[in-house]
Amino acid sequence: MKVAMFSTKRYDRTFFDAANRDRHEITYFEPRLTASTAPLAERYPAVCAFINDELDAATLKILAAGNTRTIALRSAGFNNVDLPEAKALGMNVVRVPAYSPYAVAEHAVGLVLTLNRKLHRAYSRVRDDNFALDGLLGFDLHGATVGIVGTGKIGRCFACIMQGFGCKLLAYDVYQNPECLEMGIEYVELPELLGRSDIISLHCPLTENTHHLVNDETIALFKPGVMLINTSRGALIDTAAAIQGIKSGQIGYLGIDVYEREADIFFEDLSDEVLHDDVFQLLQSFSNVVITAHQAFFTRNALEAISSTTLANLDDIEQGRSCANEVKS
């Protein structure tokens, strides 16, 4: 099958070429998939899209007019796809539901440790031959209360690691995970979790109900000085509200691997340019904020799983088989 792959980097080509072995004819495009770039996929039966590609109604109509019938997402989330429009156009949407939950969970823990023990600041100091400890005080994770919002595969992995530190675990999810219950995790309503937790980590998908889950009202429920971690989707947090929370001290630490306006920033080298996103620049200015550029998924194991699952999904579609990873609207 001819596949137009968008938002590609060198590492995408490396892992997909290794897994493909000439099964599919892949053309790699560096630009994001949007309505303006969709004509590049004309006469390609399938497109392969990533997290910041815009598969809205306008884009999907252009793709359909060019005879594209399959949208292969190389991600678990599908919030960037207008599923009703895809269905109306007769398009199949397939995804990678699980590639490496350990990768994302471990990165979330890395953000916790970095913020708590000020590792980013300590590294810079030692490089400058400054060995003073003032300003680097942390707290024991042992005995801290950790609230986990979303207990799917990634949330459960994160819970396992934090339980190993000796943390008290709270969870909120519309569906209680039996494995989490077996671990002794206490499920509570969201307001209670927000009010009791020393650390809050977001692991839920982005939906209409979770958009700006963290906002002025919910931040007011936080225990003052809470640590907030987000490795899921940027729009779970109202960034402007989070900034006010940081200024007031309600949020004592913020670690994010995602940002609600990341599409034009992340995955690109902009070191020689001036960023015009004043909100992002302000976030970077806080010493108690650590930002990584959507790299939580970025392990060898995850990229191998993403490429192999994506290609297997395309195999199923090409051969007329039912695909277990098809997204139903």
C-alpha positions in Angstrom: 0.0 0.0 0.0 1.2 3.5 -0.8 1.5 5.5 2.5 2.1 9.2 2.9 3.7 9.6 6.4 3.7 13.1 7.9 5.6 14.8 10.7 8.5 12.5 10.1 12.0 12.8 11.6 15.1 10.8 11.0 14.3 8.4 13.8 10.9 7.7 12.3 12.5 6.7 9.0 15.1 4.5 10.8 12.5 2.5 12.7 9.9 2.2 10.0 12.4 1.2 7.3 13.7 -1.5 9.6 10.2 -2.9 10.3 8.7 -2.4 6.9 11.0 -4.5 4.7 9.3 -3.3 1.5 5.8 -4.4 2.7 4.4 -0.9 2.0 5.6 1.9 -0.2 6.2 4.7 2.3 6.9 8.3 1.4 8.1 10.4 4.2 7.0 14.1 4.5 8.5 16.3 7.2 5.6 18.9 7.4 2.7 18.4 9.8 -0.5 17.1 8.2 -2.9 20.0 7.9 -5.4 21.2 5.4 -2.6 23.1 3.6 -0.3 20.1 3.3 -3.0 17.4 2.7 -2.7 17.7 -1.1 0.7 16.1 -0.8 -1.1 12.9 -0.1 -3.1 12.9 -3.3 -3.4 9.3 -4.7 -2.1 7.8 -1.6 -4.6 5.2 -0.2 -3.3 5.8 3.3 -1.7 8.5 5.4 0.2 8.0 8.6 -0.2 10.8 11.1 1.3 11.8 14.5 0.0 13.6 17.5 0.2 17.2 16.3 -1.2 16.5 12.8 -4.6 18.2 12.3 -7.1 15.7 11.0 -10.1 18.0 11.2 -13.0 18.0 8.8 -11.3 20.3 6.3 -8.2 18.1 6.1 -10.1 14.9 5.9 -12.2 16.2 3.0 -9.1 17.0 1.0 -7.6 13.6 1.8 -10.8 11.9 0.7 -10.9 13.8 -2.5 -7.4 12.6 -3.2 -8.6 8.9 -2.7 -7.1 8.4 0.8 -9.2 5.9 2.7 -7.1 5.0 5.7 -5.8 7.1 8.5 -3.0 5.3 10.4 -2.2 7.0 13.6 1.2 6.2 15.1 0.0 7.2 18.6 -2.5 6.0 21.1 -4.5 9.2 21.3 -6.9 10.2 18.6 -8.2 13.5 19.9 -6.8 15.2 16.8 -9.1 13.3 14.4 -12.7 14.3 13.6 -14.1 10.8 13.9 -17.6 11.5 12.8 -16.3 13.2 9.6 -13.9 10.3 9.0 -16.8 7.9 9.3 -19.0 10.0 7.0 -16.2 9.9 4.4 -15.8 6.2 4.6 -12.4 6.3 6.1 -10.8 3.8 8.4 -8.9 5.2 11.4 -6.4 2.9 13.1 -4.0 3.6 16.0 -1.4 2.1 18.3 -3.2 1.7 21.6 -0.2 0.5 23.6 3.4 0.9 22.6 5.4 1.2 25.9 3.5 2.4 28.9 6.7 2.0 30.8 8.4 4.7 28.7 5.8 7.4 29.6 5.4 6.3 33.2 9.2 6.3 33.8 9.5 9.7 32.3 6.8 11.0 34.6 8.7 9.7 37.5 11.8 11.3 36.1 10.0 14.7 36.2 9.0 14.0 39.8 12.6 13.3 40.9 14.0 16.3 38.9 11.6 18.8 40.4 11.8 17.4 43.9 15.6 17.1 44.2 16.2 20.1 41.9 18.4 18.0 39.7 18.2 20.4 36.8 19.5 23.3 39.0 22.1 21.1 40.7 23.5 20.0 37.3 23.9 23.6 36.1 25.5 24.7 39.4 28.1 22.0 39.5 29.0 22.8 35.9 29.8 26.3 37.1 31.8 25.0 40.1 29.1 26.1 42.5 28.7 23.3 45.1 26.4 25.1 47.5 23.2 23.3 48.5 21.1 26.3 49.3 17.9 26.2 47.3 18.1 22.5 46.5 16.1 21.2 49.4 13.7 18.4 48.5 11.4 16.0 50.4 11.2 12.3 50.9 8.9 10.6 48.4 8.4 7.8 51.0 5.1 8.5 52.7 4.0 11.2 50.3 0.5 11.0 48.9 0.4 10.6 45.1 -2.9 11.2 43.2 -3.1 9.5 39.8 -5.8 10.8 37.4 -6.3 8.0 34.8 -5.4 4.4 35.6 -5.0 2.8 32.3 -1.8 1.0 31.3 0.4 4.1 31.8 -1.3 5.2 35.0 -0.9 1.7 36.4 2.8 1.5 35.5 3.3 4.9 37.2 1.5 3.7 40.3 3.7 0.6 40.5 6.8 2.7 40.4 5.6 5.2 43.0 4.4 2.4 45.2 8.0 1.2 45.2 9.0 4.5 46.7 6.6 3.9 49.6 4.0 6.4 48.5 0.4 6.5 49.5 -1.6 6.1 46.3 -5.0 7.7 45.4 -6.7 7.4 42.0 -9.5 8.8 40.0 -10.9 7.2 36.9 -14.4 6.7 35.5 -13.4 3.0 35.3 -11.6 1.4 38.2 -8.7 -0.8 37.1 -8.8 -4.2 38.9 -5.0 -4.4 38.9 -4.9 -1.1 40.7 -7.4 -2.3 43.2 -5.3 -5.4 43.8 -2.4 -3.1 44.5 -4.4 -1.4 47.3 -4.8 1.9 45.5 -7.7 3.9 46.9 -10.1 5.3 44.4 -11.7 8.6 45.3 -13.6 11.3 43.6 -11.6 13.9 41.8 -12.0 16.8 44.3 -10.9 14.6 47.2 -7.8 13.5 45.2 -6.9 17.0 44.4 -7.2 18.1 48.0 -5.2 15.2 49.6 -2.4 14.7 47.1 1.2 16.0 47.5 1.9 15.0 43.9 -0.7 14.8 41.1 0.1 13.0 37.9 -2.2 13.2 34.8 -2.6 10.0 32.7 -6.0 10.4 31.2 -6.9 10.9 27.5 -8.0 14.3 26.2 -11.7 14.4 25.6 -14.4 17.1 25.9 -14.8 16.1 29.6 -11.1 16.3 30.4 -10.2 19.5 28.4 -8.8 22.0 30.9 -9.3 19.5 33.7 -6.8 21.6 35.6 -8.3 25.1 35.7 -8.9 27.9 38.2 -11.6 26.0 40.1 -9.7 22.7 40.4 -6.4 24.4 41.2 -8.2 26.1 44.2 -8.8 22.6 45.5 -5.1 21.7 45.5 -3.1 21.2 48.6 -0.9 24.4 48.7 2.5 23.7 47.1 1.4 20.6 45.2 3.5 19.0 42.5 1.7 18.7 39.2 2.9 16.4 36.4 1.5 16.0 32.9 2.8 13.5 30.4 -0.6 12.9 28.7 -2.0 15.8 26.6 -1.3 19.5 26.9 -4.9 20.7 26.9 -5.6 18.8 30.1 -4.1 21.9 31.8 -5.4 25.5 31.3 -1.9 27.0 31.0 -3.0 30.5 32.1 -4.6 29.1 35.2 -1.5 27.0 36.0 0.7 30.1 35.8 -1.5 31.9 38.3 -1.3 28.8 40.5 2.4 28.9 40.3 2.5 32.7 41.2 0.2 32.2 44.1 2.1 29.2 45.4 -0.8 26.8 45.1 1.3 24.9 42.6 4.7 24.4 44.1 6.2 22.4 41.2 5.1 21.8 37.6 6.6 19.2 35.3 5.1 18.9 31.8 6.1 16.9 28.8 3.2 18.3 26.8 1.8 21.8 26.2 -1.6 22.9 24.8 0.0 25.0 22.1 2.9 22.7 21.3 2.1 22.0 17.7 4.3 24.8 16.3 7.1 24.4 18.8 7.8 20.8 19.8 9.8 18.4 17.6 11.6 21.3 15.9 15.0 22.9 16.5 14.1 26.6 17.1 17.3 27.5 18.9 18.2 30.2 16.3 14.7 31.7 16.3 12.7 33.9 18.6 9.7 32.1 20.1 6.6 34.2 19.7 4.6 32.2 22.3 4.8 34.5 25.4 2.9 32.1 27.6 5.5 29.4 26.9 8.3 31.8 27.5 6.8 32.8 30.9 6.5 29.1 31.9 10.2 28.6 31.1 11.1 31.5 33.4 9.9 29.8 36.6 12.6 27.9 38.5 10.1 25.4 39.8 8.9 24.4 36.3 10.5 21.7 34.2 9.5 21.3 30.6 10.4 18.5 28.2 9.4 18.5 24.6 7.0 15.5 24.3 9.7 13.0 24.7 8.1 10.7 27.3 7.3 8.1 24.6 10.8 8.3 23.1 12.5 5.0 23.8 13.9 2.4 21.5 11.3 -0.1 22.7 8.4 2.3 22.1 9.6 3.3 18.6 9.9 -0.4 17.6 6.4 -1.1 18.9 4.9 1.9 17.2 6.4 1.1 13.8 5.6 -2.6 14.0 2.0 -2.1 15.1 1.3 0.7 12.6 2.5 -1.5 9.8 0.5 -4.5 11.0 -2.6 -2.2 11.1 -1.9 -1.3 7.4 -1.4 -5.0 6.6 -4.9 -5.7 8.0 -6.5 -2.9 6.0 -4.8 -3.8 2.8 -5.7 -7.4 3.0 -9.3 -6.7 4.0 -9.0 -8.2 7.5 -10.7 -6.8 10.6 -8.2 -4.6 12.5 -8.3 -4.8 16.3 -6.8 -1.4 16.6 -9.5 0.4 14.5 -11.0 3.5 16.2 -14.8 3.4 16.2 -16.6 6.7 16.3 
